[in-house]
Amino acid sequence: MSTIHFIGGEKGGVGKSLVARLLAQHFIDTGVPFLGFDTDRSHGALLRFYADYAAPAVLDQHDSLDPVMEAAIEDPQRRILVDLAAQTQQPLARWLEDSDVLGVAQELGITLTWWHVMDSGRDSVDLLRQWLDQFGGRLKLVLVLNEIRGDRFEILEASGERARAQALGASVITLRHLPDTTMQKIDQQSTSFWAAVNHPDRASTGLGLLERQRVKVWLQRVYGELAKLGV
């Protein structure tokens, strides 16, 4: 059956949408069918960069996420990717609890994976603690240490929450740094990562030859991290 990937972390600006875009590009590049759901009503990244593969899913009603589960049931070979906007964890939690989504998923053989995207700050650690208190051991968990938002994770290590998460079966991956100017050019042109690597027209992407090469190397490293998870 399918896997539903929830890209969360609750805090704004930690890189949730970036991780969703990377997963989308990875699925495309590896020929894995997927459908994305974008919950950010103001500037949804999946709808902007991968519109052919995504649909909106605004979390404003109790059944807003029902199409996510229905899509997973409809095509067992298709991955489902849900890019969660900031401060949507509680509506998601209510949906999971009120509909016994975990029980339904287990019955149908659907895997639920939570990608907890973190920067290096205290807030991300506190939010991880809250998530583990509520869901630890109940969903498959991937911690994403986003070095684009800070590359020193001493607060996380000292807190004991990483060790706690791993004791509950969590995987940990690192999203290596990419120069801010390069990422800004990609975003400014609404360029997919495939186009950023392969499109030679600087006028279209804003990227020169070596910038494209740096994106290629960075993307290969990201895919190496994803390969460890068997995504």
DOVOBA-93599 format. One record per residue: x, y, z of N, C-alpha, C, O in turn; residue in one letter. Coordinates in steps of 0.1 Angstrom, whole numbers, padded with zeros to 4 digits, always signed. Atoms other than C-alpha are relative to their C-alpha. Layout:
N
XYZXYZXYZXYZA
...
//
This chain:
231
+0008-0012+0000+0000+0000+0000+0009+0013+0000+0021+0012+0001M
-0007-0013+0001+0009+0037-0002+0007+0004+0013+0004-0002+0024S
-0006-0007-0012+0030+0058+0022-0005+0015-0001-0004+0021-0012T
+0003-0014-0001+0017+0092+0033+0011+0007+0008+0014+0004+0019I
-0011-0008-0006+0045+0117+0041-0005+0013+0004-0009+0021-0004H
+0003-0013-0006+0036+0145+0064+0012+0008+0002+0021+0004+0010F
-0012-0008-0002+0062+0173+0062-0004+0011+0010-0011+0021+0006I
+0004-0009-0011+0059+0192+0095+0012+0005+0007+0023+0005+0003G
-0010-0007-0009+0078+0209+0123-0006+0011+0007+0000+0017+0016G
+0009-0010-0006+0051+0234+0132+0005+0014-0001-0002+0024-0004E
-0006-0014+0000+0075+0264+0133+0001+0005-0015+0005-0003-0023K
-0002-0005+0013+0075+0287+0103+0015+0003-0003+0023+0007+0006G
-0013-0003+0004+0107+0292+0083+0011-0010+0003+0023-0007+0001G
-0010+0010-0002+0125+0260+0092+0003-0008-0012+0013-0016-0012V
-0004+0007+0012+0124+0246+0057-0010-0012-0004-0006-0021-0011G
+0009+0011+0003+0093+0224+0056-0003-0001-0015-0003-0012-0021K
+0004+0000+0015+0083+0234+0020+0012-0004-0008+0011-0010-0019S
-0012+0005+0007+0119+0229+0009+0001-0015+0000+0005-0021-0010L
-0001+0015-0001+0119+0193+0021-0011-0006-0009-0009-0016-0015V
+0011+0005+0008+0085+0188+0004+0004+0001-0015+0002-0008-0023A
-0005-0002+0014+0100+0202-0029+0010-0011-0003+0010-0016-0014R
-0011+0010+0003+0130+0179-0026-0006-0014-0001-0001-0022-0010L
+0007+0014+0001+0108+0148-0020-0007-0001-0013-0007-0011-0020L
+0007+0000+0013+0087+0158-0050+0009-0002-0011+0007-0010-0020A
-0009+0001+0011+0117+0162-0072+0007-0014+0000+0009-0020-0011Q
-0006+0013-0001+0132+0129-0059-0010-0010-0006-0006-0019-0013H
+0010+0009+0005+0099+0111-0067+0000+0001-0016-0001-0010-0023F
+0001-0002+0014+0099+0126-0102+0013-0007-0007+0012-0014-0017I
-0013+0004+0006+0136+0118-0109+0001-0016+0001+0008-0022-0007D
-0001+0014-0001+0132+0082-0097-0012-0008-0006-0013-0020-0005T
+0012+0006+0006+0099+0076-0115-0010-0006+0009-0018-0015+0006G
+0010+0005-0010+0078+0071-0084-0012+0009-0001-0011+0021+0001V
+0012-0008+0001+0042+0082-0088-0003+0006+0014-0002-0001+0024P
+0004-0007-0012+0030+0107-0062-0010+0010-0002-0012+0015-0014F
+0009-0011+0000+0004+0132-0054+0003+0009+0012+0004+0004+0023L
-0003-0009-0011+0011+0163-0033-0013+0008+0004-0021+0011-0004G
+0011-0008-0006-0013+0182-0010+0007+0012+0007+0016+0010+0015F
-0007-0012-0006-0003+0218-0001-0010+0007+0009-0021+0011+0005D
+0009-0006-0010-0019+0233+0031+0003+0014+0002-0004+0020+0011T
-0004-0014-0002-0003+0267+0028-0009+0009-0009-0006+0009-0021D
+0010-0007+0008-0031+0290+0016+0006+0013-0006+0001+0019-0015R
-0005-0013+0004-0008+0321+0012+0011-0002-0011+0011+0006-0020S
-0011+0002+0010+0023+0308-0007+0004-0014+0000+0016-0018+0003H
-0002+0014+0001+0021+0271-0012+0011-0004-0010+0010-0001-0022G
-0011+0003+0008+0054+0258-0025-0002-0011-0010+0002-0011-0022A
+0003+0011+0009+0042+0225-0040-0009+0005-0012-0007+0001-0023L
+0008-0005+0010+0015+0244-0059+0007+0009-0010+0004+0010-0021L
-0008-0009+0008+0040+0269-0071+0010-0007-0009+0012-0004-0021R
-0011+0006+0008+0069+0246-0082-0004-0013-0007+0002-0017-0016F
+0004+0013+0005+0051+0213-0089-0015-0001-0001-0022-0010+0003Y
+0014-0002+0002+0016+0224-0099-0007-0012-0006-0018-0016-0003A
+0005+0011+0007+0011+0194-0121-0002-0013+0009-0009-0022+0005D
+0000+0012-0009+0015+0170-0091-0007+0003+0013-0008-0005+0022Y
+0005-0005-0013-0003+0190-0063-0014+0005-0001-0019+0010-0011A
+0014-0005-0002-0037+0200-0050+0000+0008+0013+0008+0004+0022A
+0001-0007-0013-0047+0225-0022-0007-0009+0010-0016-0017+0006P
+0007+0007-0011-0058+0211+0012+0001+0009+0012+0009+0008+0021A
+0000-0010-0010-0066+0240+0035-0007-0007+0013-0018-0012+0012V
+0005+0007-0012-0070+0227+0071-0010+0009+0008-0006+0015+0018L
+0009-0009-0006-0101+0247+0080-0013-0008+0004-0022-0002+0010D
+0012+0008-0004-0127+0218+0085+0005-0013+0005+0016-0017+0003Q
-0004+0013-0006-0127+0185+0103+0003-0011-0010+0011-0020-0007H
-0002+0010+0010-0127+0166+0070+0010+0005-0011+0010-0001-0022D
-0009-0006+0010-0101+0188+0052+0010-0010-0006+0014-0009-0018S
-0010+0009+0004-0076+0160+0051-0005-0014-0005+0003-0023-0008L
+0006+0012+0005-0100+0132+0041+0005-0004-0014+0008-0016-0016D
-0005+0003+0014-0088+0134+0004+0014-0006+0001+0018-0014-0009P
-0013+0006-0001-0053+0125+0016-0001-0015+0002+0006-0022-0006V
+0002+0015-0002-0064+0091+0029-0006-0006-0012-0003-0017-0016M
+0007+0005+0011-0087+0086+0000+0009-0002-0012+0008-0012-0019E
-0009+0001+0011-0059+0092-0025+0010-0011+0002+0013-0018-0007A
-0009+0011-0003-0037+0067-0007-0007-0013-0003+0000-0023-0008A
+0007+0012+0002-0064+0041-0009-0003-0003-0015-0002-0014-0019I
+0004+0000+0014-0073+0049-0045+0012-0007-0008+0009-0014-0018E
-0011+0005+0008-0038+0041-0058+0011-0005+0010+0019+0004+0014D
-0010+0004-0010-0016+0019-0035+0014+0002-0004+0023+0002+0004P
-0014-0001+0005+0015+0024-0057+0004+0015+0001+0016+0018-0002Q
-0003-0014+0000+0014+0062-0053+0003+0005+0014-0003+0002+0024R
-0004-0006-0012+0032+0081-0026-0009+0013+0001-0012+0019-0008R
+0008-0012-0003+0012+0109-0009+0009+0010+0008+0015+0006+0018I
-0009-0010-0006+0031+0141+0001-0009+0012+0005-0015+0018-0003L
+0008-0011-0006+0015+0166+0025+0009+0011+0005+0016+0008+0015V
-0008-0011-0005+0033+0199+0029-0008+0008+0010-0018+0015+0006D
+0008-0007-0010+0020+0213+0062+0005+0014+0003+0017+0016+0005L
-0003-0014-0003+0019+0250+0068+0004+0001+0015+0001-0008+0023A
-0003-0002-0014+0031+0264+0101-0013+0000+0008-0023+0005+0004A
+0011+0000-0009+0008+0259+0131-0012-0007-0005-0023-0003-0003Q
+0011+0009+0004-0012+0231+0116+0000-0013+0007-0008-0022+0004T
-0002+0012-0006-0001+0204+0139-0013-0004+0008-0017-0016+0008Q
+0012+0004-0008-0032+0206+0162-0012-0004-0009-0018-0013-0006Q
+0010+0005+0009-0057+0205+0133+0002-0014-0005-0007-0023-0006P
-0004+0013+0005-0038+0175+0120-0002-0011+0011-0007-0021+0008L
+0002+0009-0011-0038+0159+0154-0015-0004+0003-0018-0015+0005A
+0015+0002-0002-0076+0163+0158-0005-0009-0011-0013-0018-0009R
+0004+0009+0012-0080+0147+0123+0004-0014+0003-0003-0024+0001W
-0005+0013-0003-0058+0118+0133-0008-0007+0011-0011-0019+0010L
+0007+0006-0011-0076+0112+0166-0015-0002-0002-0020-0013+0001E
+0014+0001+0002-0112+0119+0157-0005-0010-0010-0015-0016-0009D
+0004+0010+0010-0112+0096+0127+0008-0013+0002+0007-0022-0007S
-0008+0012-0003-0088+0070+0142+0008-0003-0013+0008-0014-0018D
-0008+0002+0012-0066+0075+0111+0011-0010+0002+0014-0017-0008V
-0011+0010-0003-0038+0055+0127-0005-0014-0001+0002-0023-0007L
+0006+0013+0001-0061+0026+0131-0004-0004-0014-0002-0016-0018G
+0004+0003+0014-0075+0028+0096+0013-0003-0009+0013-0012-0017V
-0012+0002+0008-0040+0031+0081+0006-0013+0003+0011-0020-0006A
-0005+0013-0003-0028+0001+0100-0008-0012-0006-0003-0021-0011Q
+0009+0010+0006-0058-0019+0089+0002-0002-0015+0001-0013-0021E
-0002+0001+0015-0052-0010+0052+0014-0001-0004+0017-0002-0016L
-0014+0002+0004-0014-0013+0053+0006+0013-0005+0016+0012-0012G
-0005-0013+0005-0008+0024+0047+0010+0005+0011+0007+0005+0023I
-0010-0005-0009+0024+0038+0062-0001+0015+0002-0002+0022-0008T
+0001-0014-0003+0022+0072+0079+0014+0004+0005+0019-0001+0015L
-0014-0004-0003+0056+0090+0080-0001+0015+0003-0006+0023-0005T
-0001-0014-0003+0061+0123+0098+0015+0005-0001+0024-0001+0005W
-0013-0006+0002+0091+0144+0087+0000+0013+0008-0006+0023+0005W
-0001-0011-0009+0100+0168+0115+0012+0008-0004+0023+0005-0001H
-0011-0009+0005+0120+0196+0100+0004+0010+0011-0004+0016+0017V
-0005-0008-0011+0142+0215+0124+0011+0009-0004+0020+0006-0013M
-0012-0009+0001+0165+0245+0125+0008-0003+0013+0005-0012+0020D
-0009+0003-0012+0192+0248+0152-0004+0007+0013+0003+0007+0023S
+0005-0008-0011+0171+0269+0176-0007-0008+0011-0011-0020+0009G
+0007+0006-0012+0155+0261+0210-0015-0003-0004-0020-0013+0000R
+0014+0003+0003+0120+0264+0195-0002-0013-0007-0012-0020-0004D
+0001+0012+0007+0125+0235+0172+0001-0012+0009-0006-0022+0008S
-0002+0011-0010+0137+0213+0201-0013-0001+0009-0018-0012+0011V
+0012+0000-0008+0107+0223+0222-0012-0006-0008-0020-0014-0002D
+0011+0005+0008+0083+0215+0193+0002-0015-0002-0008-0022-0003L
-0003+0015+0002+0100+0181+0188-0004-0007+0013-0010-0018+0013L
+0004+0006-0012+0095+0174+0225-0015-0002+0001-0021-0012+0005R
+0015+0001+0000+0058+0182+0222-0005-0010-0009-0015-0018-0006Q
+0004+0011+0010+0055+0160+0191+0002-0014+0006-0007-0022+0005W
-0003+0013-0006+0071+0131+0209-0009-0003+0011-0013-0015+0013L
+0009+0002-0011+0049+0136+0239-0014-0005-0005-0021-0013+0001D
+0013+0003+0005+0018+0133+0217+0000-0012-0009-0009-0020-0009Q
+0000+0011+0010+0028+0109+0189+0012-0010+0000+0012-0019-0008F
-0012+0008+0000+0061+0093+0198-0003-0015+0000-0010-0020+0008G
+0002+0014+0001+0062+0057+0187-0013-0004-0008-0015-0016-0011G
+0012+0003+0007+0028+0059+0169+0000+0002-0015-0007-0004-0022R
-0003-0003+0014+0040+0073+0136+0014-0002-0003+0023+0000+0006L
-0014+0001+0004+0071+0066+0117+0006+0015-0001-0001+0024-0006K
-0005-0013-0001+0094+0096+0123+0013+0002-0007+0022-0007-0005L
-0013-0003+0006+0122+0112+0103+0003+0015+0005-0004+0024+0003V
-0004-0013-0004+0141+0141+0119+0009+0006-0011+0018-0001-0016L
-0008-0006+0010+0155+0165+0093+0007+0012+0006+0001+0022+0010V
-0008-0011-0005+0183+0187+0105+0004+0009-0011+0013+0005-0019L
-0001-0009+0012+0182+0216+0081+0012+0010+0003+0010+0020+0009N
-0011-0009-0002+0217+0232+0080-0001+0013-0008+0007+0022-0005E
+0002-0012+0007+0204+0258+0056-0005+0011+0010-0004+0023+0008I
+0005-0009-0011+0188+0273+0088+0008-0001+0012+0004+0003+0023R
-0009+0000-0011+0218+0268+0110+0006-0014+0001+0000-0024+0000G
-0007+0013+0001+0245+0241+0112+0005-0005+0013+0013-0014+0013D
-0005+0005-0014+0251+0237+0150-0013-0004+0008-0021+0004+0011R
+0012+0006-0006+0226+0214+0167+0003-0004+0014-0002-0014+0019F
-0003+0004-0014+0241+0214+0202-0012+0000+0009-0013-0008+0019E
+0012-0001-0009+0208+0225+0218-0008-0013-0001-0013-0019+0009I
+0007+0013+0002+0191+0194+0203+0008-0011+0007+0001-0019+0014L
-0007+0011-0006+0219+0171+0214+0000+0000+0015-0002-0010+0021E
+0000-0002-0015+0220+0185+0249-0014-0003+0006-0014-0007+0018A
+0014+0002-0006+0182+0182+0253-0003-0014+0002-0012-0017+0011S
+0003+0015-0001+0182+0144+0249-0012-0004-0009-0015-0015-0009G
+0011+0003+0008+0153+0147+0225+0003-0008-0013-0005-0016-0017E
-0004+0008+0011+0172+0133+0196+0002-0014+0004-0003-0023-0003R
-0001+0013-0005+0182+0103+0216-0013-0007+0003-0015-0019+0001A
+0014+0005-0003+0146+0099+0228-0007-0004-0013-0013-0015-0014R
+0007+0003+0013+0133+0101+0192+0006-0013-0006-0001-0021-0011A
-0007+0012+0006+0159+0075+0180-0004-0013+0008-0005-0023+0002Q
+0004+0011-0008+0150+0052+0209-0014-0005-0004-0018-0016-0002A
+0014+0004+0005+0114+0053+0195+0000-0004-0014-0011-0005-0020L
+0000+0005+0014+0126+0043+0161+0002+0011-0011+0001+0008-0023G
-0001-0011+0010+0132+0077+0144+0013-0001-0008+0023-0006-0003A
-0012-0002+0008+0156+0082+0116+0004+0014+0000-0004+0023+0002S
-0005-0014+0000+0178+0113+0113+0008+0002-0013+0017-0006-0016V
-0008-0003+0012+0190+0129+0081+0004+0015+0001-0002+0023+0008I
-0005-0014+0000+0209+0161+0075-0001+0006-0014+0002+0000-0024T
+0002-0008+0013+0200+0187+0048+0012+0010+0000+0012+0020+0007L
-0012-0008+0000+0234+0202+0039-0003+0014-0005-0013+0017-0011R
+0001-0014+0004+0239+0239+0033+0001+0002-0015+0010-0004-0021H
-0001-0005+0014+0233+0255-0001+0001+0015+0001-0007+0021+0008L
-0001-0014-0001+0244+0291-0006-0013+0008-0001-0021+0005-0010P
+0013-0008+0000+0216+0316+0001-0003+0006-0013-0014+0006-0018D
+0002-0007+0013+0221+0335-0031-0005-0010-0011-0013-0006-0019T
+0004+0010+0010+0217+0303-0051-0014-0004+0002-0022-0005-0008T
+0014+0003-0003+0185+0293-0033-0009+0011-0004-0020+0009-0009M
+0009-0012+0004+0171+0328-0038-0002+0001-0015-0013+0005-0019Q
+0002-0001+0014+0177+0327-0075-0009-0011-0005-0018-0008-0013K
+0010+0011+0004+0159+0293-0078-0014+0004+0004-0023+0002-0004I
+0013-0004-0004+0130+0307-0058-0005+0012-0008-0017+0012-0011D
+0004-0012+0007+0129+0340-0076-0006-0004-0014-0015+0003-0018Q
+0004+0004+0014+0125+0322-0110-0011-0011+0001-0015-0015-0010Q
+0009+0011-0001+0101+0296-0096+0005-0012-0007-0003-0019-0014S
-0007+0011+0007+0125+0270-0109-0001-0013+0007+0002-0013+0019T
-0001+0014-0006+0122+0233-0102+0015-0003+0002+0023+0003-0005S
-0014+0004-0002+0154+0217-0089+0005-0007-0013+0017-0006-0016F
-0005+0006+0013+0155+0197-0122+0005+0011-0010+0015+0010-0015W
-0004-0011+0009+0156+0229-0142+0012+0007+0005+0020+0011-0003A
-0012-0006-0006+0181+0244-0118+0013-0007-0004+0023-0001-0006A
-0012+0009+0003+0205+0215-0126+0002-0001-0015+0013-0001-0019V
-0002+0004+0014+0198+0209-0162-0002+0011-0011+0002+0010-0022N
+0003-0010+0010+0186+0241-0179+0012+0009-0002+0016+0016+0007H
-0012-0008+0003+0215+0259-0196-0002+0015-0002+0008+0022-0002P
+0003-0014+0003+0197+0292-0202+0001+0008+0013-0009+0007+0021D
-0001-0008-0012+0209+0316-0175-0011+0010+0001-0015+0013+0012R
+0011-0009-0001+0182+0340-0184-0013-0006+0006-0021+0001+0012A
+0012+0007-0006+0156+0314-0174+0001-0004+0014-0009-0003+0022S
-0002+0004-0013+0171+0302-0142+0008+0009+0009+0007+0009+0021T
-0009-0009-0008+0195+0330-0131+0012-0007+0004+0020+0000+0011G
-0012+0008-0005+0222+0303-0125+0010-0001-0011+0007-0005-0022L
-0011+0003+0009+0256+0301-0141+0004-0014+0001-0002-0022+0008G
-0005+0014+0001+0275+0269-0149+0003-0006+0013-0001-0016+0017L
-0005+0005-0012+0292+0265-0116-0011+0000+0011-0011-0009+0020L
+0012+0000-0009+0260+0275-0097-0008-0013-0002-0013-0019+0007E
+0007+0012+0003+0242+0247-0115+0007-0012+0005+0001-0022+0010R
-0008+0012-0005+0270+0223-0106-0001-0001+0015-0002-0012+0020Q
+0001+0001-0015+0268+0232-0069-0014-0005+0004-0015-0013+0013R
+0013+0005-0003+0230+0226-0070+0000-0015-0003-0006-0023+0005V
-0001+0015+0003+0237+0192-0087+0006-0008+0011+0001-0018+0015K
-0007+0007-0011+0262+0182-0060-0009+0000+0012-0010-0011+0019V
+0008-0001-0011+0239+0194-0033-0012-0010-0001-0015-0017+0009W
+0012+0009+0002+0209+0175-0048+0004-0015+0002-0003-0023+0007L
-0005+0014-0002+0230+0143-0050+0002-0004+0014-0001-0015+0018Q
-0002+0003-0014+0239+0146-0014-0014-0002+0007-0016-0011+0016R
+0013+0001-0005+0202+0151-0005-0006-0014-0003-0011-0021+0005V
+0005+0013+0005+0193+0120-0026+0007-0011+0008+0001-0022+0010Y
-0007+0010-0007+0220+0101-0008-0006-0002+0014-0007-0014+0019G
+0007+0001-0014+0203+0109+0026-0013-0007-0002-0017-0015+0007E
+0013+0006+0002+0169+0099+0012+0002-0015-0003-0007-0023+0001L
-0002+0014+0003+0183+0066-0001+0002-0008+0013-0001-0020+0013A
-0002+0007-0013+0193+0057+0035-0013-0004+0006-0014-0014+0013K
+0014+0003-0005+0156+0058+0043-0008-0009-0008-0018-0014-0004L
+0008+0008+0010+0145+0038+0013-0013+0006-0004-0023+0000-0007G
+0012-0007+0004+0121+0065+0003-0003-0003-0015-0012+0003-0020V
//
